[in-house]
Amino acid sequence: MIRIFRFLSIAFLVVIVTSCGEYQKVLKSTDYEYKYKKAREYYDAEQYAKSVTLYEELVPIFSGTSKAAEAYYYFAKSYLGQKDYYSAAMYFRSVLEKFPRSEYAEDAQYLVGYCFYELSPYVRLDQRDTETAISALTRYTMLYPDTERAKDAEHMIKKLDEKLVYKAYLNATLYYNLEDYKAAVVSITECLREYPNSKYTEELMYKVFRSKYLLAKNSIESKKRKRLNGAMDEYYRFVDAWPDSKHRKEVDRSFAQIKKMLNLKEEDLNIK
């Protein structure tokens, strides 16, 4: 058993040394056609670090030739194989800019979006890569609407949109959580304007009402009445949109307090 293990270890080392020796030979070669052939072989063998190094040298050399588009494309694909999504996206964009009518253009457009989809960060961080992904994937669905990948692109766009909505929700409710109700009204109203039909709409409308109510309740006398009237308007908007809301009992109690502070009776409200 020990002899077999030693034999296999030696055989493995021989393969590694031979492979490294071959690669060094390729690197030192001045035969660029040979290098080009080997770069593709390394890519196909999923030896992306080697293919990246070779294509980096070959891309400018084959610029302006019939192999230029392919060289750029597999350079980008090699970075993608290494999961270096920024570099991959940069070179897929080069394919689109330099070779918009090549056979690689469709795939490059999709993969720009895919790379930025993979780069889309945790929801609390800056979402510029998310927005770039949505833009690239949306462009793909517009240019290639009937492809199988268009469905994948639409699925990714949906997930990215949901992340942006959640990000907006977190930002909008930050001031509410900090009990800065004046700022909360502004931020939540803006979120509702931008995303009027999200899954957070009910919760946001509830928090707008609560913010206006609590802001009014704690206001100085000169501002209280106007703010209470604003909170009352918000109550009607909320119960009209969400009559069976889980928050209904609470907002009704708050509304009763608003009426009490305004010295209003039912007949004063003109309810039909």
N, C-alpha and C positions, 0 to 999 in steps of 0.2 A: 504493500500500500504506500509506504514511504517513497519507494522507488518510482511508483507511478506519479505521485504528487510532484516529486522532483523533476520528472520528465516533462510533465505538463507545465510546470513553472518555467523551465528552460525554454520549452517550445513557445510559451507566451512571450517571454523576453525577446526571443529571436524575432517573432512577428513584430513586436513593438519597435525594436531597433531597426528592422528592415523597413518598416513603414516610415519611421522618422528619417531614415536615410533617403528613402525615395522622395519624401516631401522636400527635404533639403535640396535634393537634385532638381526638383521642379522649381523651387524658389530661385535657384541660381541660373536656371536656363534662360537663354536669350531667345529661345524659339517660342514666340508668343502664341502661335497656333497650338503648339503642344501644351503650353500653360493654360490656354483657354479650354482645351479638351479636358485637362486634369481638374480644372476648377469645377467644371460641371460634374465630373466623376465624384469629386469630394462632396459636392452638394447632394448628389443622388445617394451617396453613402451616409448622409447626415453628419458629415464631418464639417460642420458649418464654420468653425474657427479657421480651418484651412481654406475653405472656399472664399470666405470674407477677405482674407489676406490677399489671395490671388486676384479676386475681382477688383479689389481696391487699386491694384496696379494696372489691371487690364482695361477698366472702364475708360480712362482717358486715352489709352492706346488705340482702342477700337472705336472711339468717338468719330462719327462721320462715315463709318462703314456699315455694311449690311448687318453686322453683328452688334451694333451699338445698343439697340433696344433690348435685345436678349441679355446683353452684359449688365445693363442697368437693372433689368428685371430680376435676374438671379443674384445680383449683388444685394438687392433689397430682400429677396427671399432668404438669402443666407443670414441676414440680420434677424429676419423674422424667426428663422429656425433657432437662433440663439436667444430669442425672446427679448431682443433689444428693440423694443417697439418704436422708440423715437427715431432711431437711425433707419429702421425699416420704413417707417412712414415718410421720412424725408426722401428716400430714394424711390419709393413708389410714386411720390409726387413728381419726382424728376421724370419718371416714365410718362406720366400724364402730360407734363409740360413740354417735354422734348419729342414725345412720340404719341400724340393723341389719337392717331389712327392706326396704331400698331395692333397686333393680335394680343398684346399684353394689357391694353388700356382698360378693358372691362375688369379684369382681375385686379389690376392696380387700384382702380377706383374703389372697389369693394374693400381691398386690404388696407387702404388708408383709413377708412372708417373702422375696420376691425382693430387696427393697431391702436387708434385713439379710444376705442371701446375698452380695450385691455388696459389702457392708461388711465381711464376714468377713476378718480380717487375716491376715498372714503367721503361720505356725504357732507361732513362738516368742513372739508377742505375746499380750496378754490376749484371751481368746476369748469374752467376754460377748456380742458381736454374733453370733458363731457360734451360741451357745446360744439367743439370741433368734430367730434365723432358723429353727432346728430347731423351736422351740416354735410359731412362727407357721405354718410349712409343715405341721407335723404336725396342727395344728388344721384347716388347709385340707383335708387328706386325710380327716380324720374327718367334716367337715361336707359335703364334696363328693366322696365316694369314687369316683363313677362318671364323673367328668368327664375329658376328655383331659388337662387340666392337672394332675390328680392324679398322673399318671405322671411329669410333669416335676418336681412337688414331691417325689415319692419319690426321684427321681434326685438332686436337690439335697440332700435329707436324707442320703442315703448318702454323698455326697462330704463333707458337713460332719461327719458322724459319723467318717469316716476321718481327718479333720483332728484331731478331738478325741482320737481314739485315738493318733495319732502324737504329739500334744502330750503326752499322758500318758506315752507311751513315753520321750520325750526327758526329761521331768521325772524319771521313775522311774530312768533310767539315769545321770542326772547324777552322783549320789554314787558310783556304780560307776566312772565315768570318773575321778572325783577320788580314787579308792582309799579312800573312806570306807565301808568294807564294812558296818559296823554300820548306818549310815543307809541304805545301799543295800538291805539286806534288808527294812527297813521300807517304803521307798518302792516297791520293785518288788513286794513282796507285796500292797500296797494296789492297785497298778495291775492286778495279776492278778485281784484280787477284783472290781474294777470292770469289767474287760474280760477275762473268762476265755477267750474264744474268738476273740481277734483274730489277725491274721496275725503279730503279734509274740510270741505266747505261748511258742513254743519258745525264742526268744532270751531272753525274760524269765526263764523257768524255768532256763535254763542259767546266767544271771547270778546268780540267787538261789543256786544251788548253789555257783558259784564264789565268791560273796561269803561264804557260810557257811564254805566250806573255807578260804579265805585268812584270814578273821577268826579261825577256830579255830587255824590253823597258827601265827599270830603272837600268840596270846594268852599271858597269863601262865599258869603251871602250874595254879593254882587254878581257872581257868575253861576250860582247854583241853579236858579230857575231855568235859564237857557240850556244848561247842560242836562237837567232833568228832562226837559222836553225832547232833547236829542236822544236821550236814552229811551224815552217812551216810543219815539219813532222807530228806533232800532228793535225794540220789543215786537212791534207789529210786523216788521220785516221778518224777524226770526220765526214767529209763530205761524205766519202765513206760509213760509217756505218749509217749516218743519213742525207741523202741528202735533206729531206723535213723537217728538224728540225725547231722548232719555233725560234731557235737561229741562223738560217742560215744567215740571213742578217747581224747580228752583227759579226759573225765570218768571214764573207766575208770582212767586213770593216776592221777588225783587220788584216786580211791576206794582204789586200791592203797596210796597213801601214808597215807590215813586208817587203813586196817587196820594198817599197819605202826606208826603212832604209837600206836594203841590196843592193839597186841600181840595182834591177833585172828587166828585161823585160820579156815579155811572152815567147820569144824564148829561154830565159835562163832556163826556168823551164822544158823544155822537155816534155810538155804536148801533148799527142797524141789525 
